[in-house]
Amino acid sequence: MRHSAIRPLAVALGIIVGMSACDNAGSSLGINLTKQGIVGVLVYLDRDGSHSLTPLDTLFVGAKVSLRIRDGGAIYKTVFTNALGQAVFDKLPLGHYQFSVDSASLGDSVFVAAVDSLGKVELTAQDSIIGPLLVRVAFPEVSIRKARSLPPGKRVFLRGVVLAGVQSFRDTTSYVQDSSGTVRLTRVTLRGAVGSTPGDSVSISGVTSARLGQPTLDFAALARFGAQPQPIPIPVTTGSAATAGNGALDAALVLISDAIISDTLPSAPDYKVVASDGSGSVTILLDGNINFPRAQFRPGHSMKATGVLVPTGAGTWVLKPRDVNDVIVF
């Protein structure tokens, strides 16, 4: 798949309109070979999931666009989109046409999601320059549960609410949930100037992957489109946190309470605290990116902590607080 940086829609329209002149006299309901018109098609990749052309999207190069005579007729002409994402059909006899995009030319990662006017075009002398007609192509949109079940290497698109923003941790990870589950995002980048914080509604494109034995979404690109109230953590025991509820709570936001600190384990640049409420011990991983007052973590003291559950790769999970306010030591 090839694409270029997005260009203003007016530029694309201006290029299409300027491709050729046409005769404005007369009209035709069939094909009039003595008069000519232009149809411009613009194909773009909806990277931010807004269902409209925005500066966060990219124009699609190399899409095969075919123009047919009337519904289901023979192909009249085929054009591949250029560096501006445009397929321009000029010197067309006036009449009725229908255009379509060959899905095979898009690759196996994206599909045609929407087409202006359902691909139908009527060229008349009164309206003999048409376009650009937009074709929106997109990544398959799936739930988090579905994304977690897919094999590695599938590019997908999903929507969710941020549990932990990428700015919280030094390893460029983030954590999101939807109504079907939770997932960890790795090698995260942000689309647009707005960061991601807990409660943000985001759209995400990424590649299904796995890390430390659990499904992830790699090379995840986030675009924020709204905000919700702060997500509520799930209350769990320390023993359940250590196994992520036998894996069912991987990447979830949880809360442990009344846990007694038994040990501290410096592991630069991070810091580990081991605590238990009597159900089993869990390790709380204090990210080196966050300025926790480490002196407060002394064996024998009680604590409560909110954080996301991160696998160790050895069948256990650690609890990772997102900021200093996620931890209280008594």
N, C-alpha and C positions, 0 to 999 in steps of 0.2 A: 504494500500500500504506500503511495506517495501522496504528500500533501504539502501545501505551502502556507505561509503566514496569512492570516485573514486580511482582506482588503475591504474598505468601505463598500457598501452595496451600491452607492451612487457611482463609484468608479466603474464597477462591473457593468452597471446599466449603461453608462456613457460609452464604454467600449463596444457593447453590443449594438447600441443604437447607431454608432458611427461606422459600423462595418460596411454598410452600403446604403444606397438610396432606393426609394421605391416609388411606384406610380400610384397616386391616390385616386385615380379615376375609376369608377365602376365598382362592382362587388361580385362575389361568386359564392354559391352554395356548394359547388363541386370544386373542380380545379380549373383555374383560368390561366392558361399558359402565357397569355400576353401581359399579365401583371404579376408583380413579384413582391414578396414580403420577407420578413426576418423573424425568426424565433430564437430567443436566447434562453439557455437553461444553465442554472448555477447549482452545482452540487457541493454541499458542505458537510463536514463531520461535526455532529452535535456533541462536542466534548464535555460541555457543562450540564447536559441534560435539561436545558431550558425549553426545548422544543421550538426554539426560534433562533435565528442567526444573531450571534452576539460576538463581541471582540474576543471571547474565550474560545471560540470555535476555530476550526481550520478549513480551508478550501480543499477540495478533493481533486487531485490530479490523476488523470488516466482512467476515469470512469467512462465506460462505453455507453453512449446515449444513442438510441435509435428513434427515428421518426417514421411513423407509418401513415399511410393514407387511410383516413376514416378509421372506425373501430375495427381492429383485427385485420386490417388490410396488409398488403405487402409492405416491406420496409422500403421507404423512399430514399433515406440517407442515414448513414451512421457517422457519428463524430465522437472523438475522445476529448474529454475535458482538458483544457490547457493549464498552464501554470497559475492561472487565476481561477481555476475551478469551473471554467465556462465551456459550454458546448454551444457553438453558434451555427445555426442553420440559416444561410442567407440565399438570396435569389430563389426563393420558394414560390411556386405558383400559388395564387390565392385559393383557399379552400379549407377543408376540415382535416385535421391531423391528430395523431395521438403519439406522445413520446414515452419512452420507458428507459430505465437504466438496467443494464445487464448485471445481475448480482455477481456473476462469476468474475467480472472486472474489478470488483470491490475487495476481493480476497475473502478469506474465511473468517475474519474477525468482526466485520460489520455487515449490516443489512439495510435495505431501503425502508426507512421508517415512515416517511410521508412525502407526498408529491403534490405540488400546487395544481389545482384544478383537476385533480385525479389524472393528470397527464393529457387532458383534452385541450386542443387548441383550434380556434377558428380564425383564419386569416381572411380579413376582408379589406376592401379599399379604405374603409374608414378606420380600421384598426390593423394596419399591416405591419406594424413593428410591435412585437409582443415579447416581454421579458424584462429582467430575467425571472423566469419561473424557477422556483426553488425546489430542490430535491434534498431532503434531510436524510442523511445516513447516520446510523448510530450503532454503538455496541449493544449486544443483547443485554436487556435489563433483567436482572434476576434478584431473588431474595438472598439474604445472607445465608440462610440455610442451604439454598441451592448452590450458592457459590462455594460453600465449604465442602459440598459433595462432588464438585467437578474435579476432573483430573488436572494436574499441573499444566500450565501453559495456555489456558483459555483466557482470552481477554473478555472482560465482562464490565457491566455498568450496574451500579446499585445505588440506593439511597438509604440514608440512615441518620442517626443522631449521635453526635460525638460524646463518648464517655471520657476520653482523655485526649487532649490535644497534642499535636506533634511537638509543640514548644515545651512540653512537660519533661520529656526524656531526651537524653543525649544520643540515642540510637535511631533517631528519625522514625519512630513508630507512633502510631495513633490507634485508638480503639473506638469502634462504632457498634451500634445496635440498631436493629429494626424489630418489627413484631415477631420475626421468626428466629432471631438469635443474635449472637455477637461474633465479631471477628477482629483480629489484629491486622493492621495495615503496616506494611514495611516499605522502607525507602520512599517515604511520603514527600510529596511536593504540593504546594498550594497554588491554585489557579486564582489569580486576582490578588489584590493588596490586603484582603482581610484574612486574618489567621483563623485557626479553628480552636474553639474553646468548648468545654462541656456544655451541652445543651444546643449547640449549633446544629441546624438541619443542613446536611451536605449531600451532594451528589459525588460519586466516586467512580473513576474508571481505573482499572488495574488488571493484573494478570494473576490468575489463581496459582498458588504456590503452597509450600509447606516449610515450616521452620520449627526445629526442636520437637518434631513429631506431631505438630498440629497445623491445620489448614490456615493459610494467611492469604492476603491479597497484596501482591508485590507491585512495586513501581506505582503505588497508588497516588492518583492525582485528585485532590479535593477541590470542590467549588462550593462555597457557602451560599445558600439561597434563603435562609431564614433562621429563626431562633425559637427554641422552646424552653420551658423551665428546666432548671438543673436536673439531670437524671438522678433518680433515687437509687442508692445502692441496695443490693440484696443482703439482708442479714444472714450470716452463716457462722458456723462454729469454726474454730481454728483448724480442727481436723478435716472438716469439709473443704475449707479453703486450700489446704495442703494437697488435696486430690482434685480440686476444682469440681467437687460433686461428682467424682468418677469421670471427669472430663466434660460433663455437660455444661459447666460454667467457664470453660476456657474463654479468656478475653473479657469476661463479665466484670462489672463494677460491683464490689461486695463490701460489706462492713463486718468487722469482727469487734467484739466488745468484751470487757472484763478479762482480758488476756494478761497473764503474768509473764514479764520478761525473764527469760532464763539465761540468755547469753547474748553477747554482741560479737560480731565477727567483721573487723575491718577488712575490706577487699577493694583497695583503691582502684578507681576513684569513687566507688560506691561504698555503702555501709550496710551490713546485714544485722538484723535484730531477730532473735528467735523468741517466740512467745507461745503460750498455750492457755486455753480456758479449761483445760482438763480433758478435752476430747482428742488431743493430739497436737503436736507442735507444728507451727507454720513459720516460715522465714519471711520477714518483711524486708524488702529490698529498697533502701533509700538511695535514689538515683543521685549520682554525683553532680548532676545538673541543678539540683535543688539544695539550697543552703539550710539543711536541717540542723538544729542545735543538738549535736550528737551527744553532748554531755548529759542530757536528760535521760538517755536510754541506759538505765542501770538495772542489773538483775534484782528481782524482787518487786519492782514497781509495776503497777497496773497500767494498761494502755487500751485505747480503742483506735482503730485505724480503718480508713476507707481507701480502696485502691483497686486496680485492675489485676486480674490473675494471669500470670505469665508462666508458660511451661519451662521446665528446666531441661527437658529432653530425657529425663530419667524416670518419668512416670509421676513426678510431683510438680507442684506449682509454687511460685512465690507471689506474695501480695506486694504490689508496687504502688505506693501513694503518689498522687499527682502533684501535690504541693504541700507546704508546711501545715496548712489548715486541715489537711486530711488526717493528721495524727494528733492525738491528745494523750499525754502521759500524766498519770496521777501520782 
